[in-house]
Amino acid sequence: MPHPPQRVARSLTRFGRPPPITKPLKRNWRTRLPIPHVDLVGRQFAPCRLEDHYHSTVQDNAMYMTYIHESGPRPPPRQIRLTYDPANPYARFRHNPPVGGSQLGKKPPPPDTPDNVIRLEKIVIHSFQKQAIGSRASLLGLIMALRVLSGETDKAAGRHAVTGVQLVRGKKSVGGWIRPNVPVGAKVEIKGAPMYDFLAQLVEFVLPRLKDFPGVLLPPPGATSHSPSAVSGVVSIGLTPQAMQYFPQIEVNVDAYPKTYGMHIHFVTNATGVGAENRARALLSAFQLPFTRR
């Protein structure tokens, strides 16, 4: 038997007043904000266009372009040098360097499988401010700009892996100019959907408006492919201070910042081994990042 309309309408109405709080919430001693009884975690609430483009198109094309067929399992490395017995207390911590020097730029890439297709893991933005050595207050404008560009704050929306904008401190003394533990800049790491949103703004709004930016410079044809940078899988570019004002978040309120700042942008991928940087360039070119050669 269906319910009468008066009862249905009464069940759909909201409460006239919120339930009373019998026990006050605890407050964070640092921020003075109330701490809820349950963990609040923010989730992705809007689809990311570039992320969907990667999973629908770029991922399959990247595997096709970078695939290296191997007929069988790889042979184990040759033991051409005797290893020391770890049970011998006299040789337990003895250094045993590999034959032929460092193997950093000689290791082949891992076998190609659907699980290790090249992908963008994070974007790191950092900027150095010379004026911060004498006055730390000059970093406030940079920190505000990086927060607006990335949208990341420390443990935002309950995500404990998000570190937000971090200060870059000097590690050692450089001729009396940089001292240890003195803030000299700021950096921020972007992951997930905000990473693809920043990349879309960079290639669609900022780079096309730069008159003197032909593209990311490629190494000369005779450059070695065994250098540490060539096997790292990281592509880095630098932008002038004038480029910051072309980001939509900064452009709408550029007068609120004391000045614009230059920055270095590092695109970190999961590629490793020989040819890792070339595979990273192929991935970024699918997102319309231009490359050029002198």
LINJO-V903964 format. One record per backbone hydrogen bond with DSSP energy under -0.5 kcal/mol. NH is the residue of the N-H (numbers start at 1). CO is the residue of the C=O. If there is no record, write none. Layout:
<<NH:CO> <NH:CO>>
This chain:
<<8:4> <9:5> <10:6> <11:7> <12:8> <13:9> <22:20> <26:35> <28:33> <32:28> <35:26> <36:34> <41:39> <42:157> <49:47> <52:48> <53:49> <54:50> <55:51> <56:52> <57:53> <58:53> <59:54> <61:57> <62:58> <63:59> <64:60> <65:61> <66:62> <67:63> <80:78> <86:84> <88:85> <89:87> <91:88> <92:88> <94:91> <101:98> <106:103> <107:103> <116:113> <117:114> <121:119> <121:268> <122:268> <123:190> <124:266> <125:123> <125:188> <126:264> <127:186> <129:184> <130:128> <132:129> <133:130> <134:131> <135:131> <138:135> <139:136> <140:137> <142:138> <143:139> <144:140> <145:141> <146:142> <147:143> <148:144> <149:145> <150:146> <151:147> <155:162> <156:153> <158:155> <159:156> <160:158> <162:159> <163:161> <166:187> <168:185> <169:167> <170:182> <174:178> <175:173> <177:174> <178:174> <181:170> <182:179> <183:181> <184:168> <185:168> <186:127> <187:166> <188:125> <189:164> <190:123> <194:191> <195:192> <196:192> <197:193> <198:194> <199:195> <200:196> <201:197> <202:198> <203:199> <204:200> <205:201> <206:201> <207:202> <209:206> <210:207> <211:209> <213:210> <214:212> <216:290> <218:292> <223:220> <231:227> <232:229> <235:267> <237:265> <239:263> <243:240> <244:240> <244:241> <245:241> <246:243> <247:244> <250:247> <251:247> <252:248> <253:250> <254:251> <256:253> <257:254> <263:239> <264:126> <265:237> <266:124> <267:235> <267:265> <268:122> <268:266> <269:233> <269:267> <270:119> <273:231> <274:107> <275:225> <276:273> <277:230> <279:275> <280:276> <281:277> <282:278> <283:279> <284:280> <285:281> <286:282> <286:283> <287:283> <287:284> <288:285> <289:284> <290:288> <292:216>>
